[in-house]
Amino acid sequence: MAKDNPDSAGRSGVSGRWRARITRTLAAGLKDRSQLVEMLAESQQRGVLDADAFAMLEGVLAVADLQVRDIMIPRVQMVCLYRDDPIARLLPAVVESGHSRFPVLDGDRDDVVGILLAKDLLRLFSGATPAKFDMREYMRPVVFVPESKRLNVLLKEFRGNRNHMAIVVDEYSGVAGLVTIEDVIEQIVGDIDDEFDVEDDQNIRREADRQFSVRGSTRIDEFNQFFKVALPEGEFDTVAGLVIKQFGRMPRRGESVTLGEFEFRVLRTDRRRIDSLRVTVPSKFEPAAQAE
């Protein structure tokens, strides 16, 4: 008969005791949320919770405190389409942005009349091109939410109505920005990589003729060598550090800043760091090396 592993038995005993303590503490009632976080952190240190589980529990608790305005993409950074746009203008905008959902406007940015899903445009390529394109045949209904809505409530609504995007409005009913279900989930589980994220072994990658994905941790000297520029070095070692300096704070996803002739748009970020950026370069530009 195989003998029990004493180390495993010891760890199980510790885990069991801490689970019992957590249960007793919850049953007795907590004075505040900070007490719960402190207890969970101690549980993680003792091996009852692994680091990923602890981070997710922290995220779940944080979501209840955050509002839509804390994570939304600002109005000025929204990639929008217009209801009267012809196909010749529409398709390049969809392809260049890399997004899957787009607010559709009828006039100014306070007049959002629908949401266009990029996948719905696939119908245009399934047969003969229609003689006249009408955006209204492809639009989905738009959902509006206030800036002050709590993220936990928004997530419940997203799940209930099966929407993945909402337009954020301010107290005067003007458009303040947009928020997606991915934005909310990332507050719990961390960044969700997709096909537009930079690969782990690649700091700089070409997306389009004038656009590149750049990891925030890319060293400034590497960036300068690749793009044949002379961004200032010294106080900061990384591109993320230089961008944060320009903002004077930690920027939010979708915000952008210009350095020289280069535009830096934040793609992925959390409260502590910038994970990735989209760099738009001047026209007629060719980098010193090509990222495959």
Secondary structure in CASP SS format (residue, H / E / C, confidence):
PFRMAT SS
TARGET T0000
AUTHOR 0000-0000-0000
METHOD secondary structure of the structure
MODEL  1
M C 1.00
A C 1.00
K C 1.00
D C 1.00
N C 1.00
P H 1.00
D H 1.00
S H 1.00
A H 1.00
G H 1.00
R H 1.00
S H 1.00
G H 1.00
V H 1.00
S H 1.00
G H 1.00
R H 1.00
W H 1.00
R H 1.00
A H 1.00
R H 1.00
I H 1.00
T H 1.00
R H 1.00
T H 1.00
L H 1.00
A H 1.00
A H 1.00
G C 1.00
L C 1.00
K C 1.00
D C 1.00
R H 1.00
S H 1.00
Q H 1.00
L H 1.00
V H 1.00
E H 1.00
M H 1.00
L H 1.00
A H 1.00
E H 1.00
S H 1.00
Q H 1.00
Q H 1.00
R C 1.00
G C 1.00
V C 1.00
L C 1.00
D C 1.00
A H 1.00
D H 1.00
A H 1.00
F H 1.00
A H 1.00
M H 1.00
L H 1.00
E H 1.00
G H 1.00
V H 1.00
L H 1.00
A H 1.00
V H 1.00
A C 1.00
D C 1.00
L C 1.00
Q E 1.00
V H 1.00
R H 1.00
D H 1.00
I H 1.00
M C 1.00
I E 1.00
P E 1.00
R H 1.00
V H 1.00
Q H 1.00
M C 1.00
V C 1.00
C C 1.00
L E 1.00
Y E 1.00
R C 1.00
D C 1.00
D C 1.00
P C 1.00
I H 1.00
A H 1.00
R H 1.00
L H 1.00
L H 1.00
P H 1.00
A H 1.00
V H 1.00
V H 1.00
E H 1.00
S H 1.00
G C 1.00
H C 1.00
S C 1.00
R E 1.00
F E 1.00
P E 1.00
V E 1.00
L E 1.00
D C 1.00
G C 1.00
D C 1.00
R C 1.00
D C 1.00
D C 1.00
V E 1.00
V E 1.00
G E 1.00
I E 1.00
L E 1.00
L E 1.00
A H 1.00
K H 1.00
D H 1.00
L H 1.00
L H 1.00
R H 1.00
L H 1.00
F H 1.00
S C 1.00
G C 1.00
A C 1.00
T C 1.00
P C 1.00
A C 1.00
K C 1.00
F C 1.00
D C 1.00
M H 1.00
R H 1.00
E H 1.00
Y C 1.00
M C 1.00
R E 1.00
P C 1.00
V C 1.00
V C 1.00
F E 1.00
V E 1.00
P E 1.00
E C 1.00
S C 1.00
K C 1.00
R E 1.00
L H 1.00
N H 1.00
V H 1.00
L H 1.00
L H 1.00
K H 1.00
E H 1.00
F H 1.00
R H 1.00
G H 1.00
N H 1.00
R C 1.00
N C 1.00
H C 1.00
M E 1.00
A E 1.00
I E 1.00
V E 1.00
V E 1.00
D C 1.00
E C 1.00
Y C 1.00
S C 1.00
G C 1.00
V E 1.00
A E 1.00
G E 1.00
L E 1.00
V E 1.00
T E 1.00
I H 1.00
E H 1.00
D H 1.00
V H 1.00
I H 1.00
E H 1.00
Q H 1.00
I H 1.00
V H 1.00
G C 1.00
D C 1.00
I C 1.00
D C 1.00
D C 1.00
E C 1.00
F C 1.00
D C 1.00
V C 1.00
E C 1.00
D C 1.00
D C 1.00
Q C 1.00
N C 1.00
I E 1.00
R E 1.00
R E 1.00
E E 1.00
A E 1.00
D C 1.00
R C 1.00
Q E 1.00
F E 1.00
S E 1.00
V E 1.00
R E 1.00
G C 1.00
S C 1.00
T C 1.00
R E 1.00
I H 1.00
D H 1.00
E H 1.00
F H 1.00
N H 1.00
Q H 1.00
F H 1.00
F H 1.00
K C 1.00
V C 1.00
A C 1.00
L C 1.00
P C 1.00
E C 1.00
G C 1.00
E C 1.00
F C 1.00
D C 1.00
T E 1.00
V H 1.00
A H 1.00
G H 1.00
L H 1.00
V H 1.00
I H 1.00
K H 1.00
Q H 1.00
F H 1.00
G C 1.00
R C 1.00
M C 1.00
P C 1.00
R C 1.00
R C 1.00
G C 1.00
E C 1.00
S E 1.00
V E 1.00
T E 1.00
L E 1.00
G C 1.00
E C 1.00
F E 1.00
E E 1.00
F E 1.00
R E 1.00
V E 1.00
L E 1.00
R E 1.00
T E 1.00
D C 1.00
R C 1.00
R C 1.00
R C 1.00
I E 1.00
D E 1.00
S E 1.00
L E 1.00
R E 1.00
V E 1.00
T E 1.00
V C 1.00
P C 1.00
S C 1.00
K C 1.00
F C 1.00
E C 1.00
P C 1.00
A C 1.00
A C 1.00
Q C 1.00
A C 1.00
E C 1.00
END
